[in-house]
């Protein structure tokens, strides 16, 4: 789940992750009516679901909202793995231990299909990577500082990109955010024009 998504990116699903041999299989645009629901299902692959919570669900850092979300998803809060996020490209193996501020990361890889991973996003993109056989999956928080986190996760998983489905959730778009020229130049120098 990814909480706090308030603005939809008109280009959601069209982002290039610079992964070799990857293709976009399906593009689903969320309309504004979907954002009125507290929980939106983005996709389901086998037993795994990629969902996000919207602003309607409330702040997941507040116990009453968190309890409502867990109840709606029929999940025990203890099953949910979270990490302190810092806009990095760091990916870790998920555990059910409490968050540890000394170990921030913006991506988690499951240890098994019974785990539930959670990242918080507002204008950044939630990226779900799900293995074809459903045995492993990752959940990533990708903002401008974390561009490249999907490649780090796939390298960490050690498998070909052909074995994974990438589900990219909504993020902020050009309608609501102007990229400063200096940042655009840094991106162009690092990632090229496309």
ROPAKOL-834144 format. One record per atom (N, C-alpha, C): residue number from 1; x, y, z; atom name. Coordinates in Angstrom, 2 decimals. Layout:
<atoms>
> NUM/X/Y/Z/CA
...
</atoms>
This chain:
<atoms>
> 1/0.83/-1.17/0.00/N
> 1/0.00/0.00/0.00/CA
> 1/0.87/1.23/0.00/C
> 2/0.41/2.24/-0.53/N
> 2/1.14/3.49/-0.56/CA
> 2/0.16/4.58/-0.17/C
> 3/0.50/5.32/0.88/N
> 3/-0.46/6.27/1.43/CA
> 3/-0.19/7.69/0.96/C
> 4/-1.22/8.48/0.93/N
> 4/-1.12/9.90/0.71/CA
> 4/-1.12/10.35/-0.73/C
> 5/-1.34/9.48/-1.68/N
> 5/-1.34/9.90/-3.08/CA
> 5/-2.51/10.84/-3.30/C
> 6/-2.23/12.10/-3.67/N
> 6/-3.30/13.07/-3.83/CA
> 6/-3.41/13.59/-5.24/C
> 7/-2.32/13.64/-5.94/N
> 7/-2.33/14.16/-7.30/CA
> 7/-1.97/13.04/-8.25/C
> 8/-2.69/12.93/-9.34/N
> 8/-2.38/11.88/-10.32/CA
> 8/-1.46/12.43/-11.39/C
> 9/-0.55/11.62/-11.81/N
> 9/0.36/11.98/-12.89/CA
> 9/-0.28/11.55/-14.20/C
> 10/-0.46/12.49/-15.12/N
> 10/-1.05/12.14/-16.41/CA
> 10/-0.22/11.11/-17.15/C
> 11/1.02/11.00/-16.78/N
> 11/1.91/10.05/-17.45/CA
> 11/2.15/8.78/-16.64/C
> 12/1.33/8.51/-15.61/N
> 12/1.56/7.33/-14.77/CA
> 12/1.58/6.09/-15.64/C
> 13/2.53/5.26/-15.41/N
> 13/2.67/4.02/-16.17/CA
> 13/3.51/4.17/-17.41/C
> 14/3.86/5.38/-17.81/N
> 14/4.65/5.59/-19.02/CA
> 14/6.11/5.91/-18.68/C
> 15/6.48/5.78/-17.44/N
> 15/7.84/6.11/-17.01/CA
> 15/8.81/5.04/-17.48/C
> 16/9.96/5.46/-17.90/N
> 16/10.99/4.50/-18.30/CA
> 16/11.91/4.27/-17.12/C
> 17/12.08/3.02/-16.75/N
> 17/12.96/2.68/-15.64/CA
> 17/14.35/2.32/-16.12/C
> 18/14.59/2.43/-17.39/N
> 18/15.90/2.11/-17.97/CA
> 18/16.29/0.67/-17.69/C
> 19/15.30/-0.21/-17.63/N
> 19/15.60/-1.63/-17.43/CA
> 19/15.71/-2.28/-18.81/C
> 20/16.71/-3.10/-18.98/N
> 20/16.91/-3.78/-20.24/CA
> 20/15.76/-4.73/-20.51/C
> 21/15.34/-4.78/-21.76/N
> 21/14.32/-5.70/-22.25/CA
> 21/12.99/-5.58/-21.53/C
> 22/12.69/-4.43/-20.95/N
> 22/11.40/-4.29/-20.28/CA
> 22/10.39/-3.70/-21.25/C
> 23/9.14/-4.05/-21.07/N
> 23/8.08/-3.50/-21.90/CA
> 23/6.89/-3.17/-21.03/C
> 24/6.13/-2.19/-21.46/N
> 24/4.89/-1.86/-20.76/CA
> 24/3.81/-2.75/-21.35/C
> 25/3.25/-3.59/-20.51/N
> 25/2.24/-4.52/-20.97/CA
> 25/0.86/-3.89/-20.94/C
> 26/0.60/-3.12/-19.91/N
> 26/-0.73/-2.55/-19.74/CA
> 26/-0.59/-1.18/-19.10/C
> 27/-1.43/-0.28/-19.51/N
> 27/-1.45/1.06/-18.95/CA
> 27/-2.87/1.33/-18.47/C
> 28/-3.01/1.58/-17.20/N
> 28/-4.33/1.87/-16.63/CA
> 28/-4.28/3.24/-16.00/C
> 29/-5.11/4.11/-16.46/N
> 29/-5.16/5.47/-15.92/CA
> 29/-6.23/5.53/-14.84/C
> 30/-5.87/6.03/-13.67/N
> 30/-6.84/6.19/-12.59/CA
> 30/-7.56/7.51/-12.78/C
> 31/-8.87/7.49/-12.67/N
> 31/-9.61/8.74/-12.79/CA
> 31/-9.81/9.35/-11.41/C
> 32/-10.31/10.55/-11.37/N
> 32/-10.45/11.25/-10.09/CA
> 32/-11.47/10.58/-9.19/C
> 33/-12.45/9.85/-9.75/N
> 33/-13.42/9.15/-8.91/CA
> 33/-12.74/8.08/-8.07/C
> 34/-11.72/7.42/-8.62/N
> 34/-11.01/6.39/-7.86/CA
> 34/-10.34/6.99/-6.64/C
> 35/-9.94/8.24/-6.72/N
> 35/-9.25/8.87/-5.60/CA
> 35/-10.19/9.21/-4.46/C
> 36/-11.52/9.12/-4.69/N
> 36/-12.49/9.33/-3.62/CA
> 36/-12.61/8.10/-2.72/C
> 37/-12.09/6.96/-3.17/N
> 37/-12.12/5.74/-2.38/CA
> 37/-10.90/5.72/-1.46/C
> 38/-11.01/5.13/-0.26/N
> 38/-9.84/5.09/0.63/CA
> 38/-8.75/4.14/0.15/C
> 39/-9.13/3.07/-0.56/N
> 39/-8.17/2.09/-1.05/CA
> 39/-8.46/1.79/-2.51/C
> 40/-7.41/1.82/-3.34/N
> 40/-7.54/1.55/-4.76/CA
> 40/-6.63/0.38/-5.11/C
> 41/-7.19/-0.65/-5.75/N
> 41/-6.36/-1.77/-6.19/CA
> 41/-5.79/-1.44/-7.56/C
> 42/-4.46/-1.46/-7.67/N
> 42/-3.79/-1.17/-8.93/CA
> 42/-3.68/-2.41/-9.80/C
> 43/-3.38/-3.55/-9.19/N
> 43/-3.22/-4.78/-9.95/CA
> 43/-3.18/-5.97/-9.01/C
> 44/-3.43/-7.15/-9.58/N
> 44/-3.28/-8.39/-8.84/CA
> 44/-2.57/-9.39/-9.76/C
> 45/-1.51/-9.97/-9.25/N
> 45/-0.75/-10.99/-9.98/CA
> 45/-0.67/-12.20/-9.06/C
> 46/-1.37/-13.25/-9.44/N
> 46/-1.45/-14.42/-8.56/CA
> 46/-2.08/-14.00/-7.24/C
> 47/-1.52/-14.43/-6.12/N
> 47/-2.09/-14.07/-4.82/CA
> 47/-1.67/-12.68/-4.36/C
> 48/-0.79/-12.02/-5.10/N
> 48/-0.25/-10.73/-4.67/CA
> 48/-1.07/-9.58/-5.24/C
> 49/-1.33/-8.59/-4.38/N
> 49/-2.09/-7.41/-4.79/CA
> 49/-1.24/-6.17/-4.60/C
> 50/-1.34/-5.25/-5.53/N
> 50/-0.72/-3.94/-5.40/CA
> 50/-1.85/-2.95/-5.17/C
> 51/-1.88/-2.35/-3.98/N
> 51/-2.93/-1.40/-3.65/CA
> 51/-2.29/-0.11/-3.14/C
> 52/-3.07/0.96/-3.20/N
> 52/-2.62/2.19/-2.56/CA
> 52/-3.78/2.79/-1.81/C
> 53/-3.45/3.54/-0.79/N
> 53/-4.47/4.28/-0.07/CA
> 53/-4.42/5.71/-0.57/C
> 54/-5.55/6.36/-0.50/N
> 54/-5.64/7.74/-0.97/CA
> 54/-5.74/8.67/0.23/C
> 55/-5.78/9.95/-0.04/N
> 55/-5.90/10.94/1.03/CA
> 55/-7.20/10.72/1.82/C
> 56/-8.21/10.16/1.18/N
> 56/-9.48/9.88/1.84/CA
> 56/-9.30/8.94/3.03/C
> 57/-8.30/8.05/2.96/N
> 57/-8.05/7.08/4.04/CA
> 57/-7.48/7.74/5.28/C
> 58/-6.91/8.92/5.13/N
> 58/-6.32/9.60/6.27/CA
> 58/-4.81/9.35/6.35/C
> 59/-4.19/9.94/7.34/N
> 59/-2.75/9.85/7.55/CA
> 59/-2.40/8.50/8.18/C
> 60/-1.65/7.66/7.46/N
> 60/-1.33/6.33/7.98/CA
> 60/-0.42/6.38/9.20/C
> 61/0.14/7.54/9.49/N
> 61/0.98/7.67/10.69/CA
> 61/0.14/7.92/11.94/C
> 62/-1.15/8.12/11.76/N
> 62/-2.06/8.32/12.89/CA
> 62/-2.75/6.99/13.20/C
> 63/-2.68/6.53/14.45/N
> 63/-3.24/5.21/14.81/CA
> 63/-4.68/4.96/14.35/C
> 64/-5.62/5.91/14.48/N
> 64/-6.99/5.60/14.03/CA
> 64/-7.06/5.30/12.52/C
> 65/-6.35/6.09/11.71/N
> 65/-6.34/5.86/10.26/CA
> 65/-5.67/4.53/9.94/C
> 66/-4.55/4.26/10.58/N
> 66/-3.82/3.01/10.35/CA
> 66/-4.69/1.81/10.68/C
> 67/-5.41/1.88/11.79/N
> 67/-6.29/0.78/12.19/CA
> 67/-7.40/0.56/11.17/C
> 68/-8.01/1.65/10.67/N
> 68/-9.07/1.53/9.66/CA
> 68/-8.54/0.91/8.38/C
> 69/-7.35/1.31/7.95/N
> 69/-6.76/0.77/6.72/CA
> 69/-6.49/-0.72/6.89/C
> 70/-5.89/-1.09/7.99/N
> 70/-5.59/-2.51/8.24/CA
> 70/-6.87/-3.33/8.28/C
> 71/-7.90/-2.80/8.91/N
> 71/-9.19/-3.52/8.98/CA
> 71/-9.80/-3.66/7.59/C
> 72/-9.75/-2.60/6.79/N
> 72/-10.32/-2.66/5.44/CA
> 72/-9.60/-3.68/4.57/C
> 73/-8.29/-3.83/4.78/N
> 73/-7.50/-4.79/4.01/CA
> 73/-7.47/-6.18/4.66/C
> 74/-8.13/-6.29/5.82/N
> 74/-8.16/-7.55/6.58/CA
> 74/-6.75/-8.03/6.91/C
> 75/-5.94/-7.09/7.42/N
> 75/-4.56/-7.38/7.78/CA
> 75/-4.30/-7.04/9.24/C
> 76/-3.51/-7.87/9.87/N
> 76/-3.03/-7.56/11.21/CA
> 76/-1.87/-6.58/11.05/C
> 77/-1.87/-5.47/11.79/N
> 77/-0.79/-4.49/11.67/CA
> 77/0.60/-5.10/11.87/C
> 78/0.69/-6.16/12.64/N
> 78/1.99/-6.80/12.90/CA
> 78/2.58/-7.46/11.66/C
> 79/1.77/-7.76/10.66/N
> 79/2.26/-8.40/9.42/CA
> 79/2.89/-7.40/8.46/C
> 80/2.70/-6.13/8.72/N
> 80/3.11/-5.12/7.76/CA
> 80/4.53/-4.64/8.03/C
> 81/5.36/-4.69/7.00/N
> 81/6.76/-4.27/7.10/CA
> 81/6.90/-2.85/6.56/C
> 82/7.56/-2.02/7.35/N
> 82/7.83/-0.64/6.94/CA
> 82/9.26/-0.30/7.30/C
> 83/9.80/0.69/6.63/N
> 83/11.13/1.21/6.95/CA
> 83/11.06/2.73/6.96/C
> 84/11.94/3.38/7.72/N
> 84/12.01/4.84/7.65/CA
> 84/12.53/5.25/6.27/C
> 85/11.84/6.13/5.62/N
> 85/12.20/6.55/4.26/CA
> 85/12.95/7.88/4.27/C
> 86/13.93/7.99/3.38/N
> 86/14.74/9.21/3.32/CA
> 86/15.04/9.66/1.89/C
> 87/14.26/9.25/0.90/N
> 87/14.49/9.61/-0.49/CA
> 87/15.86/9.13/-0.98/C
> 88/16.11/7.85/-0.81/N
> 88/17.37/7.24/-1.23/CA
> 88/17.09/6.20/-2.32/C
> 89/18.14/5.51/-2.76/N
> 89/18.01/4.37/-3.66/CA
> 89/18.32/3.07/-2.91/C
> 90/18.28/3.12/-1.60/N
> 90/18.63/1.95/-0.77/CA
> 90/17.46/0.97/-0.70/C
> 91/17.75/-0.31/-0.91/N
> 91/16.77/-1.39/-0.87/CA
> 91/17.23/-2.40/0.17/C
> 92/16.32/-2.87/1.01/N
> 92/16.65/-3.84/2.06/CA
> 92/15.70/-5.03/1.98/C
> 93/16.10/-6.13/2.60/N
> 93/15.22/-7.28/2.77/CA
> 93/14.24/-6.92/3.89/C
> 94/12.97/-7.10/3.65/N
> 94/11.95/-6.73/4.62/CA
> 94/11.95/-7.67/5.82/C
> 95/11.75/-7.09/6.98/N
> 95/11.57/-7.86/8.21/CA
> 95/10.34/-7.31/8.91/C
> 96/9.86/-8.02/9.88/N
> 96/8.71/-7.54/10.63/CA
> 96/9.13/-6.87/11.93/C
> 97/10.43/-6.60/12.06/N
> 97/10.92/-5.89/13.24/CA
> 97/10.46/-4.44/13.17/C
> 98/10.36/-3.78/14.31/N
> 98/9.95/-2.37/14.31/CA
> 98/10.91/-1.51/13.48/C
> 99/10.37/-0.40/13.01/N
> 99/11.20/0.53/12.25/CA
> 99/12.42/0.95/13.08/C
> 100/13.55/1.04/12.42/N
> 100/14.78/1.46/13.09/CA
> 100/15.32/2.68/12.36/C
> 101/15.26/3.86/12.99/N
> 101/15.71/5.07/12.31/CA
> 101/17.14/5.00/11.79/C
> 102/17.98/4.13/12.38/N
> 102/19.36/4.05/11.91/CA
> 102/19.48/3.24/10.61/C
> 103/18.39/2.66/10.13/N
> 103/18.41/1.87/8.91/CA
> 103/17.37/2.36/7.90/C
> 104/17.47/3.61/7.46/N
> 104/16.49/4.09/6.48/CA
> 104/16.69/3.42/5.12/C
> 105/15.61/3.31/4.39/N
> 105/15.63/2.76/3.03/CA
> 105/14.37/3.24/2.33/C
> 106/14.35/3.11/1.03/N
> 106/13.15/3.49/0.28/CA
> 106/12.64/2.34/-0.57/C
> 107/13.13/1.15/-0.28/N
> 107/12.64/-0.03/-0.97/CA
> 107/12.83/-1.25/-0.10/C
> 108/11.90/-2.20/-0.26/N
> 108/11.98/-3.45/0.48/CA
> 108/11.72/-4.61/-0.46/C
> 109/12.40/-5.73/-0.17/N
> 109/12.20/-6.97/-0.92/CA
> 109/11.63/-7.97/0.07/C
> 110/10.61/-8.70/-0.37/N
> 110/9.96/-9.66/0.52/CA
> 110/10.84/-10.87/0.78/C
> 111/10.61/-11.47/1.93/N
> 111/11.25/-12.76/2.24/CA
> 111/10.29/-13.90/1.93/C
> 112/9.04/-13.60/1.63/N
> 112/8.04/-14.62/1.33/CA
> 112/6.72/-13.98/0.98/C
> 113/5.81/-14.77/0.48/N
> 113/4.54/-14.23/0.00/CA
> 113/3.58/-13.84/1.12/C
> 114/3.86/-14.19/2.35/N
> 114/2.96/-13.82/3.45/CA
> 114/3.25/-12.41/3.98/C
> 115/4.32/-11.82/3.52/N
> 115/4.65/-10.47/3.99/CA
> 115/3.79/-9.42/3.30/C
> 116/3.61/-8.33/4.00/N
> 116/2.91/-7.17/3.45/CA
> 116/3.89/-6.00/3.58/C
> 117/4.19/-5.37/2.47/N
> 117/5.14/-4.25/2.47/CA
> 117/4.38/-2.94/2.34/C
> 118/4.90/-1.90/2.96/N
> 118/4.23/-0.60/2.94/CA
> 118/5.26/0.52/2.81/C
> 119/5.05/1.41/1.86/N
> 119/5.81/2.65/1.78/CA
> 119/4.81/3.80/1.73/C
> 120/5.26/4.96/2.12/N
> 120/4.43/6.16/2.07/CA
> 120/4.88/7.01/0.89/C
> 121/3.92/7.50/0.14/N
> 121/4.22/8.42/-0.96/CA
> 121/3.20/9.55/-0.94/C
> 122/3.57/10.66/-1.48/N
> 122/2.63/11.76/-1.70/CA
> 122/2.74/12.11/-3.18/C
> 123/3.83/12.78/-3.56/N
> 123/4.03/13.09/-4.97/CA
> 123/5.00/12.12/-5.64/C
> 124/5.70/11.30/-4.87/N
> 124/6.63/10.30/-5.42/CA
> 124/5.85/9.09/-5.93/C
> 125/6.54/8.25/-6.69/N
> 125/5.90/7.08/-7.28/CA
> 125/6.07/5.83/-6.43/C
> 126/4.98/5.08/-6.19/N
> 126/5.15/3.74/-5.63/CA
> 126/5.41/2.79/-6.80/C
> 127/6.41/1.94/-6.67/N
> 127/6.71/0.96/-7.71/CA
> 127/6.67/-0.43/-7.08/C
> 128/5.86/-1.29/-7.65/N
> 128/5.73/-2.67/-7.19/CA
> 128/6.42/-3.55/-8.21/C
> 129/7.33/-4.40/-7.79/N
> 129/7.98/-5.38/-8.67/CA
> 129/7.55/-6.75/-8.17/C
> 130/6.89/-7.52/-9.04/N
> 130/6.37/-8.82/-8.65/CA
> 130/6.93/-9.87/-9.58/C
> 131/7.57/-10.88/-9.01/N
> 131/8.15/-11.98/-9.78/CA
> 131/7.04/-12.79/-10.44/C
> 132/7.32/-13.30/-11.65/N
> 132/6.34/-14.09/-12.39/CA
> 132/5.72/-15.20/-11.56/C
> 133/6.54/-15.92/-10.81/N
> 133/6.03/-17.05/-10.04/CA
> 133/5.41/-16.63/-8.71/C
> 134/5.46/-15.33/-8.41/N
> 134/4.84/-14.82/-7.19/CA
> 134/5.61/-15.11/-5.91/C
> 135/6.81/-15.67/-6.01/N
> 135/7.56/-16.01/-4.80/CA
> 135/8.23/-14.81/-4.14/C
> 136/8.59/-13.81/-4.94/N
> 136/9.26/-12.63/-4.37/CA
> 136/8.65/-11.39/-4.98/C
> 137/8.72/-10.34/-4.21/N
> 137/8.24/-9.06/-4.71/CA
> 137/8.96/-7.95/-3.97/C
> 138/8.89/-6.77/-4.52/N
> 138/9.51/-5.61/-3.89/CA
> 138/8.54/-4.44/-3.97/C
> 139/8.66/-3.54/-3.04/N
> 139/7.90/-2.30/-3.05/CA
> 139/8.89/-1.16/-2.86/C
> 140/8.79/-0.17/-3.74/N
> 140/9.76/0.92/-3.77/CA
> 140/9.07/2.27/-3.70/C
> 141/9.75/3.23/-3.10/N
> 141/9.34/4.63/-3.06/CA
> 141/10.34/5.38/-3.93/C
> 142/9.88/5.90/-5.06/N
> 142/10.80/6.53/-6.01/CA
> 142/10.45/7.99/-6.25/C
> 143/11.24/8.85/-5.69/N
> 143/11.14/10.29/-5.95/CA
> 143/12.30/10.71/-6.82/C
> 144/12.45/12.00/-7.04/N
> 144/13.52/12.44/-7.95/CA
> 144/14.90/12.09/-7.39/C
> 145/15.07/12.12/-6.09/N
> 145/16.36/11.75/-5.52/CA
> 145/16.60/10.24/-5.59/C
> 146/15.52/9.46/-5.65/N
> 146/15.64/8.01/-5.67/CA
> 146/15.55/7.40/-7.05/C
> 147/15.64/8.22/-8.09/N
> 147/15.58/7.67/-9.44/CA
> 147/16.68/6.63/-9.60/C
> 148/16.31/5.46/-10.06/N
> 148/17.26/4.36/-10.19/CA
> 148/17.04/3.28/-9.15/C
> 149/16.12/3.49/-8.21/N
> 149/15.90/2.50/-7.15/CA
> 149/15.38/1.17/-7.72/C
> 150/14.62/1.21/-8.81/N
> 150/14.12/-0.04/-9.39/CA
> 150/15.26/-0.89/-9.92/C
> 151/16.25/-0.26/-10.51/N
> 151/17.42/-1.00/-11.00/CA
> 151/18.17/-1.60/-9.82/C
> 152/18.32/-0.84/-8.74/N
> 152/18.98/-1.37/-7.54/CA
> 152/18.22/-2.58/-7.00/C
> 153/16.90/-2.50/-6.97/N
> 153/16.10/-3.62/-6.45/CA
> 153/16.27/-4.85/-7.33/C
> 154/16.22/-4.68/-8.64/N
> 154/16.37/-5.82/-9.54/CA
> 154/17.77/-6.42/-9.43/C
> 155/18.78/-5.59/-9.28/N
> 155/20.14/-6.11/-9.07/CA
> 155/20.21/-6.91/-7.77/C
> 156/19.54/-6.41/-6.75/N
> 156/19.53/-7.08/-5.45/CA
> 156/18.80/-8.43/-5.54/C
> 157/17.73/-8.46/-6.33/N
> 157/16.97/-9.70/-6.52/CA
> 157/17.76/-10.72/-7.33/C
> 158/18.67/-10.23/-8.20/N
> 158/19.54/-11.12/-8.94/CA
> 158/18.87/-11.91/-10.04/C
> 159/17.79/-11.43/-10.58/N
> 159/17.11/-12.13/-11.65/CA
> 159/16.91/-11.19/-12.82/C
> 160/16.62/-11.75/-13.96/N
> 160/16.38/-10.97/-15.17/CA
> 160/15.12/-10.13/-15.01/C
> 161/15.12/-8.96/-15.63/N
> 161/13.92/-8.12/-15.59/CA
> 161/12.76/-8.81/-16.29/C
> 162/13.03/-9.75/-17.16/N
> 162/11.96/-10.48/-17.83/CA
> 162/11.12/-11.29/-16.86/C
> 163/11.62/-11.55/-15.65/N
> 163/10.90/-12.35/-14.66/CA
> 163/9.99/-11.52/-13.76/C
> 164/9.90/-10.22/-13.98/N
> 164/9.15/-9.35/-13.09/CA
> 164/8.12/-8.52/-13.82/C
> 165/7.03/-8.27/-13.11/N
> 165/6.02/-7.31/-13.54/CA
> 165/6.28/-6.04/-12.75/C
> 166/6.28/-4.90/-13.42/N
> 166/6.43/-3.62/-12.74/CA
> 166/5.08/-2.90/-12.77/C
> 167/4.63/-2.52/-11.61/N
> 167/3.38/-1.76/-11.49/CA
> 167/3.77/-0.42/-10.89/C
> 168/3.52/0.63/-11.65/N
> 168/3.92/1.97/-11.24/CA
> 168/2.67/2.75/-10.87/C
> 169/2.61/3.19/-9.63/N
> 169/1.44/3.93/-9.16/CA
> 169/1.52/5.40/-9.55/C
> 170/0.50/6.15/-9.19/N
> 170/0.45/7.57/-9.57/CA
> 170/1.44/8.41/-8.78/C
> 171/1.84/9.51/-9.39/N
> 171/2.72/10.48/-8.75/CA
> 171/2.39/11.86/-9.29/C
> 172/3.09/12.83/-8.80/N
> 172/2.82/14.20/-9.22/CA
> 172/3.20/14.39/-10.69/C
> 173/2.50/15.26/-11.37/N
> 173/2.74/15.49/-12.79/CA
> 173/3.06/16.94/-13.07/C
> 174/3.28/17.24/-14.35/N
> 174/3.66/18.59/-14.74/CA
> 174/2.57/19.62/-14.46/C
> 175/1.34/19.16/-14.25/N
> 175/0.25/20.09/-13.94/CA
> 175/0.44/20.75/-12.58/C
> 176/1.16/20.07/-11.70/N
> 176/1.21/20.50/-10.30/CA
> 176/2.62/20.78/-9.79/C
> 177/3.62/20.57/-10.62/N
> 177/5.00/20.71/-10.14/CA
> 177/5.90/21.14/-11.29/C
> 178/6.64/22.20/-11.08/N
> 178/7.60/22.68/-12.07/CA
> 178/8.99/22.26/-11.63/C
> 179/9.69/21.57/-12.51/N
> 179/11.05/21.13/-12.20/CA
> 179/11.99/22.32/-12.37/C
> 180/12.76/22.67/-11.34/N
> 180/13.72/23.76/-11.46/CA
> 180/14.76/23.44/-12.55/C
> 181/15.20/24.44/-13.27/N
> 181/16.15/24.24/-14.38/CA
> 181/17.42/23.53/-13.93/C
> 182/17.95/23.89/-12.77/N
> 182/19.18/23.26/-12.28/CA
> 182/18.99/21.75/-12.11/C
> 183/17.84/21.34/-11.57/N
> 183/17.57/19.92/-11.37/CA
> 183/17.39/19.21/-12.72/C
> 184/16.75/19.87/-13.66/N
> 184/16.56/19.28/-14.99/CA
> 184/17.91/19.04/-15.66/C
> 185/18.84/19.95/-15.49/N
> 185/20.18/19.79/-16.06/CA
> 185/20.89/18.62/-15.40/C
> 186/20.80/18.51/-14.08/N
> 186/21.41/17.37/-13.37/CA
> 186/20.86/16.05/-13.88/C
> 187/19.55/15.97/-14.09/N
> 187/18.94/14.74/-14.59/CA
> 187/19.41/14.44/-16.01/C
> 188/19.40/15.45/-16.86/N
> 188/19.83/15.23/-18.24/CA
> 188/21.26/14.74/-18.28/C
> 189/22.13/15.32/-17.46/N
> 189/23.53/14.89/-17.45/CA
> 189/23.68/13.46/-16.95/C
> 190/22.85/13.05/-16.01/N
> 190/22.97/11.72/-15.45/CA
> 190/22.24/10.64/-16.27/C
> 191/21.03/10.97/-16.76/N
> 191/20.19/9.95/-17.38/CA
> 191/19.98/10.16/-18.89/C
> 192/20.42/11.26/-19.46/N
> 192/20.22/11.50/-20.87/CA
> 192/18.95/12.29/-21.11/C
> 193/18.65/12.51/-22.39/N
> 193/17.50/13.36/-22.74/CA
> 193/16.16/12.67/-22.61/C
> 194/16.11/11.35/-22.67/N
> 194/14.80/10.67/-22.66/CA
> 194/14.35/10.31/-21.28/C
</atoms>
